[in-house]
Amino acid sequence: MKITRMRTNRMENPLGFSMDSARVSYVVEESRGRRQTAARVTAAKEETFTELLYDSGKSEAIDSICHELPIRLQPRTRYYWKAEVWDDAGDYCESAPAWFETAKGEGEAWEGVFITQTFSQQEHPVFRKEIRVEKPLKYARLYALGLGVYELYLDGEKIGEEVLLPGLHAYDSWLQYQTYEIEMTEGVHMLEAMLGDGWYKGPYGLKAKLPRHGEEYAFIGELHLFFRDGEERITGTDKSWAVRKGKVLFDSIYDGEIYDERGQGETDYPVKEAGLSTGRLTPRLSPPLVIQARLRPAALLHTPAGETVLDMGQNMVGWMEFSVNQPAGIAVRLQFGEILQNGNFYRDNMRTAKCEYTYI
C-alpha cells in the first residue's frame, strides 16, 4: 500500500501559481483493501513537520479527491503537506511530503521595472546581469516575465524545462509571471534572459496583420537571495542590466525560426525602461509546456520529386533535434508539413506559413 500522485490544485508541487486556497488530493495504490476508511492530512512550513499549521486528525470525512487546507496562505512561502491513510483491510500508510509555494502577494510592489533594448526592436535581445554571491546562500527565488516568449539562463545553462514561456494568454488583461527556484554557489554568476516574438510581438490570428499586443520586447525580473546568516537581498531589473544581440535572427509562430550559431558579437548595450507598468502582472495561471516524449523518425522517404522526407509516424507538435558537422556559415534548413500529396512533400494547406527552421 502506498500513496502516490499527490497534487495541490491538480498540480504536482506547484511553484508560484495563482492560488487563493490549497486543495490537495492523492491516490492510494497497491492496497489489499477496497476503500479508504479514514485519513489524516497535516501541513507545515518545514519538511520536518515539527510545528504543524494544520492537522485534520484521523477522520472518515477526508476525501482523497479534494481536501481543502483551511490555512491562510502567505505570499512567497513554501508549504509542505502529507497524508496518512487507513483502509478496510486494516492496512496503514503514510506518504512522503509534497509541497507547494506561493507567488508574490496581490498588490505587492515590484523592485524591478520592465526593461527593453536601446538597439532596433527588429533585433532579438538577450538581457544579462552579473550576480555576485559573497557568502553562503540558503536559497534563491527569481520572479520574472519576458514578452513575447523567453528563456532564462544561469551561467549558460537553461533554467527549468519549460518552453514557450509565458505561453499564450490574454496579455491585455494580465501578464503572467513565473517563479523560479535558483541554485547558486558563492562567486560570480551571469543571469540572462533570451527573448523572441511569440504571440505577443509577432503576428497571430487568422488575419496575420491584426494589431500586435506590443511593439517592443520587454523583460522584468526580481531576484531574492536568502543567505544563511539571515540577510535577504533583492535585485530587480533596472538600467544596471545590459543587453546583447541574440543568436536568434527571426522567429514566428507561423514561419518558424532562423538561428545563427556564430552570433552577433559580444557587445553589451545599455537598456532603457519599457513602456509597460507592473499593474497587470499576476502569478501564472497557465500550466507548464514541457517535452512529453522524444520520437525517432519512423521512416526515411525519398519522394518521386527527389525530396528527402523524415516521416515522424504521427502528426506532432515539437521540433527536430539533430547533430551537424559543417563549416561555419553553412545553413541547414528543415521544412515541416503534415501530409504527402501523390507521394510528394506537400505544404499548400499551410497557405502563407513558412513553417521552417534554419540553423546556421
C-alpha positions as CSV (number, residue, x, y, z in Angstrom):
1,M,0.0,0.0,0.0
2,K,1.4,3.4,-1.0
3,I,0.2,6.9,-1.6
4,T,1.0,8.4,-5.0
5,R,0.0,11.3,-7.3
6,M,-0.1,13.9,-4.6
7,R,-1.4,17.1,-6.1
8,T,-2.1,20.6,-4.9
9,N,-4.8,22.3,-7.0
10,R,-4.3,19.4,-9.5
11,M,-0.6,20.1,-9.9
12,E,2.5,18.3,-8.6
13,N,4.5,20.5,-6.3
14,P,3.3,23.8,-8.0
15,L,5.7,26.7,-7.7
16,G,4.4,30.3,-8.0
17,F,0.9,29.7,-9.4
18,S,-2.1,31.9,-8.7
19,M,-3.5,30.3,-5.6
20,D,-6.3,31.7,-3.4
21,S,-6.6,28.4,-1.5
22,A,-4.9,25.0,-1.5
23,R,-6.9,21.9,-2.3
24,V,-4.9,18.6,-2.0
25,S,-5.5,15.2,-3.5
26,Y,-3.8,11.8,-3.6
27,V,-4.2,8.2,-4.9
28,V,-3.7,5.0,-2.9
29,E,-2.2,2.1,-4.8
30,E,-1.3,-1.5,-4.1
31,S,-3.8,-1.8,-1.3
32,R,-5.2,-5.0,-0.1
33,G,-8.3,-3.2,0.9
34,R,-11.1,-2.0,-1.3
35,R,-11.7,1.5,0.1
36,Q,-10.2,4.1,2.4
37,T,-11.8,4.1,5.9
38,A,-10.0,7.1,7.4
39,A,-7.3,9.5,6.6
40,R,-5.2,12.3,8.2
41,V,-3.8,15.3,6.4
42,T,-1.2,17.6,8.0
43,A,0.6,20.7,6.8
44,A,3.6,22.7,7.9
45,K,6.2,25.2,6.7
46,E,9.0,22.8,7.4
47,E,9.6,19.4,5.8
48,T,10.1,18.0,9.3
49,F,6.5,18.8,10.3
50,T,7.7,19.8,13.8
51,E,5.3,22.7,14.0
52,L,2.0,22.0,12.3
53,L,-0.1,24.7,10.6
54,Y,-2.9,22.2,10.1
55,D,-3.8,18.8,11.4
56,S,-7.1,17.2,10.3
57,G,-6.7,14.3,12.8
58,K,-7.8,10.8,11.8
59,S,-11.1,11.4,10.1
60,E,-13.6,9.4,8.0
61,A,-14.7,12.6,6.2
62,I,-11.5,13.3,4.3
63,D,-11.9,13.0,0.5
64,S,-8.8,11.9,-1.3
65,I,-10.1,13.6,-4.5
66,C,-10.2,17.1,-2.9
67,H,-9.4,18.2,0.6
68,E,-9.0,21.9,1.2
69,L,-6.3,23.0,3.7
70,P,-8.0,25.6,5.9
71,I,-4.9,27.8,6.2
72,R,-4.4,31.4,5.2
73,L,-1.7,31.4,2.5
74,Q,1.1,33.9,2.8
75,P,3.0,35.2,-0.2
76,R,6.4,33.8,-1.2
77,T,6.1,30.9,1.2
78,R,6.6,27.2,0.7
79,Y,4.2,24.8,2.4
80,Y,4.6,21.0,3.0
81,W,1.8,18.5,3.4
82,K,1.4,14.8,3.7
83,A,-1.4,12.2,4.1
84,E,-1.9,9.1,6.2
85,V,-4.5,6.5,5.1
86,W,-6.2,3.6,6.7
87,D,-8.1,1.0,4.6
88,D,-10.8,-1.6,5.2
89,A,-8.2,-4.4,5.3
90,G,-6.6,-2.8,8.4
91,D,-3.5,-1.5,6.5
92,Y,-2.0,1.9,7.1
93,C,0.3,4.1,5.0
94,E,2.0,7.4,5.3
95,S,3.0,9.5,2.3
96,A,6.2,11.3,1.6
97,P,5.9,15.1,1.9
98,A,4.6,17.1,-1.0
99,W,4.9,20.9,-1.3
100,F,3.5,24.0,-3.0
101,E,4.9,27.5,-2.9
102,T,3.0,30.8,-3.3
103,A,4.0,33.7,-5.5
104,K,4.3,37.4,-4.7
105,G,1.4,38.8,-2.8
106,E,-1.5,40.6,-4.5
107,G,-0.7,44.2,-4.8
108,E,2.9,43.6,-3.6
109,A,5.2,46.2,-5.3
110,W,7.9,45.1,-7.7
111,E,11.5,46.0,-7.1
112,G,12.2,45.8,-10.8
113,V,10.8,47.6,-13.9
114,F,10.2,46.4,-17.4
115,I,13.3,46.9,-19.5
116,T,13.9,46.8,-23.2
117,Q,16.9,47.3,-25.6
118,T,18.2,50.5,-27.0
119,F,19.0,49.0,-30.4
120,S,16.4,48.1,-33.0
121,Q,13.3,46.2,-32.0
122,Q,13.9,44.0,-35.0
123,E,16.9,42.5,-33.3
124,H,16.3,39.7,-30.7
125,P,17.7,40.7,-27.3
126,V,19.5,38.8,-24.5
127,F,19.3,40.7,-21.3
128,R,22.1,40.0,-18.8
129,K,23.1,40.8,-15.3
130,E,26.2,39.8,-13.3
131,I,25.2,38.5,-9.9
132,R,27.7,38.3,-7.0
133,V,27.2,35.9,-4.1
134,E,29.7,36.8,-1.5
135,K,28.7,34.4,1.3
136,P,26.8,31.1,1.8
137,L,23.4,31.2,0.3
138,K,20.4,29.4,1.8
139,Y,18.1,29.6,-1.2
140,A,17.1,32.0,-4.0
141,R,13.9,32.8,-5.9
142,L,13.5,34.6,-9.2
143,Y,10.2,36.2,-10.3
144,A,10.3,37.0,-14.0
145,L,8.5,37.6,-17.2
146,G,9.6,38.2,-20.8
147,L,7.5,39.4,-23.6
148,G,6.9,37.9,-26.2
149,V,8.4,34.4,-25.4
150,Y,11.5,33.9,-23.3
151,E,14.0,31.5,-21.8
152,L,16.3,32.1,-18.7
153,Y,19.9,31.0,-18.4
154,L,22.2,30.9,-15.4
155,D,25.9,30.7,-16.4
156,G,24.9,29.5,-19.8
157,E,22.6,26.7,-18.6
158,K,18.9,26.9,-19.3
159,I,16.8,27.3,-16.1
160,G,14.0,24.8,-15.9
161,E,12.4,22.5,-18.6
162,E,9.6,24.7,-19.8
163,V,9.4,26.1,-23.4
164,L,7.5,29.0,-25.0
165,L,7.1,30.8,-21.7
166,P,5.0,32.6,-20.6
167,G,2.6,30.9,-23.0
168,L,-0.3,32.3,-24.9
169,H,-2.7,34.3,-22.7
170,A,-4.8,37.4,-22.7
171,Y,-1.9,40.0,-22.5
172,D,-4.4,42.9,-22.4
173,S,-6.0,41.5,-19.2
174,W,-3.0,40.1,-17.4
175,L,0.7,39.4,-17.7
176,Q,1.5,36.1,-16.1
177,Y,4.9,36.0,-14.5
178,Q,6.8,32.8,-13.4
179,T,8.6,31.8,-10.3
180,Y,12.0,30.0,-10.4
181,E,14.0,28.1,-7.8
182,I,17.6,29.2,-8.4
183,E,20.7,27.3,-7.2
184,M,23.8,29.4,-6.8
185,T,27.1,28.9,-5.0
186,E,29.5,31.6,-3.7
187,G,31.1,33.5,-6.6
188,V,30.1,35.4,-9.7
189,H,27.2,34.3,-11.8
190,M,25.7,35.5,-15.1
191,L,21.9,35.6,-15.3
192,E,20.5,36.0,-18.9
193,A,17.0,36.3,-20.5
194,M,16.7,35.5,-24.2
195,L,13.5,36.9,-25.8
196,G,11.6,36.2,-29.0
197,D,8.4,37.5,-30.7
198,G,6.0,34.7,-29.9
199,W,2.3,35.5,-29.8
200,Y,2.9,38.9,-28.1
201,K,5.1,40.8,-30.5
202,G,4.7,38.7,-33.7
203,P,1.6,38.4,-35.9
204,Y,-1.0,35.9,-34.7
205,G,-4.6,35.1,-35.7
206,L,-6.4,34.3,-38.9
207,K,-5.5,37.7,-40.2
208,A,-1.8,37.9,-39.6
209,K,-1.8,41.7,-39.9
210,L,-4.0,42.2,-36.9
211,P,-2.5,44.7,-34.3
212,R,0.1,43.1,-32.1
213,H,-0.1,43.2,-28.3
214,G,3.2,45.0,-28.1
215,E,5.7,46.5,-30.5
216,E,8.8,46.2,-28.2
217,Y,10.4,43.4,-26.3
218,A,10.1,43.7,-22.5
219,F,11.6,41.9,-19.5
220,I,11.1,42.2,-15.8
221,G,12.8,40.2,-13.1
222,E,13.2,40.3,-9.3
223,L,15.8,38.0,-7.7
224,H,15.6,37.3,-4.0
225,L,18.7,36.0,-2.3
226,F,18.3,34.4,1.2
227,F,21.6,34.0,2.9
228,R,22.4,31.6,5.8
229,D,23.2,34.5,8.1
230,G,19.6,35.7,7.8
231,E,20.1,38.5,5.3
232,E,17.7,38.9,2.3
233,R,18.8,40.8,-0.7
234,I,16.6,41.8,-3.7
235,T,17.9,42.7,-7.1
236,G,15.4,44.0,-9.7
237,T,15.7,44.8,-13.4
238,D,16.8,48.4,-14.0
239,K,19.3,50.3,-16.1
240,S,22.2,48.5,-14.4
241,W,21.4,45.5,-16.7
242,A,22.9,45.1,-20.1
243,V,21.6,43.6,-23.3
244,R,23.2,41.9,-26.3
245,K,22.0,41.0,-29.8
246,G,21.0,37.3,-29.7
247,K,21.7,34.4,-32.0
248,V,18.0,34.2,-33.0
249,L,17.7,36.3,-36.1
250,F,14.0,35.7,-36.7
251,D,11.1,33.9,-35.0
252,S,7.4,33.5,-35.8
253,I,4.6,31.3,-34.6
254,Y,3.7,30.6,-38.2
255,D,7.0,30.9,-40.1
256,G,9.5,29.3,-37.7
257,E,13.0,30.4,-36.7
258,I,16.4,31.4,-38.0
259,Y,19.2,30.7,-35.6
260,D,22.8,31.7,-36.3
261,E,25.3,29.9,-34.0
262,R,28.0,32.4,-34.9
263,G,26.2,35.1,-33.0
264,Q,26.3,38.8,-33.5
265,G,29.2,39.7,-31.3
266,E,29.6,40.2,-27.6
267,T,28.9,43.9,-27.3
268,D,26.9,44.9,-24.3
269,Y,24.4,47.7,-25.0
270,P,22.6,49.8,-22.4
271,V,18.9,49.1,-21.6
272,K,16.0,51.5,-21.1
273,E,12.7,51.3,-19.3
274,A,10.0,49.8,-21.4
275,G,6.6,51.4,-21.8
276,L,4.8,48.9,-19.5
277,S,3.6,49.2,-16.0
278,T,3.5,46.4,-13.4
279,G,-0.2,46.8,-12.9
280,R,-1.2,43.8,-15.0
281,L,1.4,41.4,-13.5
282,T,-0.2,38.4,-11.9
283,P,1.0,34.9,-10.8
284,R,0.9,32.4,-13.5
285,L,-2.3,30.6,-14.4
286,S,-1.2,28.6,-17.4
287,P,0.2,25.1,-16.8
288,P,3.7,24.4,-18.0
289,L,4.7,23.4,-21.5
290,V,7.3,20.7,-21.4
291,I,8.7,17.9,-23.6
292,Q,6.3,15.0,-23.4
293,A,8.2,12.5,-25.5
294,R,11.2,12.1,-27.7
295,L,10.5,10.3,-31.0
296,R,12.8,9.0,-33.7
297,P,11.7,9.2,-37.3
298,A,9.5,6.2,-38.3
299,A,10.9,6.2,-41.9
300,L,13.2,8.0,-44.3
301,L,11.4,8.7,-47.5
302,H,12.7,9.6,-51.0
303,T,9.8,11.1,-52.9
304,P,9.2,11.0,-56.7
305,A,10.1,14.7,-56.8
306,G,13.5,13.9,-55.3
307,E,12.8,15.2,-51.8
308,T,14.2,13.7,-48.7
309,V,11.5,13.4,-46.0
310,L,11.7,12.4,-42.4
311,D,8.4,10.7,-41.5
312,M,7.7,11.0,-37.8
313,G,4.9,8.5,-37.9
314,Q,2.3,10.8,-36.5
315,N,1.2,14.4,-36.5
316,M,3.0,16.1,-33.7
317,V,3.9,19.4,-32.1
318,G,7.6,19.9,-31.4
319,W,11.0,20.3,-33.2
320,M,13.8,18.3,-34.6
321,E,17.0,17.6,-32.7
322,F,20.0,17.0,-34.9
323,S,23.8,17.0,-35.0
324,V,25.7,18.8,-37.7
325,N,29.4,18.9,-38.6
326,Q,29.8,21.5,-41.3
327,P,31.9,24.6,-41.8
328,A,30.8,27.9,-40.3
329,G,28.3,29.7,-42.4
330,I,26.6,26.6,-43.8
331,A,22.8,26.8,-43.4
332,V,20.7,23.7,-42.6
333,R,17.0,24.3,-43.3
334,L,14.2,22.0,-42.2
335,Q,10.7,22.4,-43.7
336,F,7.7,20.9,-41.9
337,G,4.4,19.6,-43.3
338,E,1.6,17.4,-42.3
339,I,0.7,15.2,-45.3
340,L,2.1,13.8,-48.6
341,Q,0.3,14.5,-52.0
342,N,0.9,11.9,-54.7
343,G,3.8,10.7,-52.6
344,N,5.5,14.1,-52.5
345,F,6.1,16.6,-49.7
346,Y,3.0,18.9,-49.5
347,R,2.6,22.3,-47.9
348,D,0.0,24.2,-49.8
349,N,-2.5,23.6,-47.0
350,M,-0.4,25.9,-44.8
351,R,-1.1,28.8,-47.1
352,T,1.5,31.6,-46.4
353,A,3.1,30.0,-43.3
354,K,6.7,29.1,-44.0
355,C,6.8,26.6,-41.1
356,E,10.6,26.0,-41.2
357,Y,13.7,26.1,-39.1
358,T,17.1,27.4,-40.3
359,Y,20.3,26.7,-38.4
360,I,23.5,28.4,-39.5
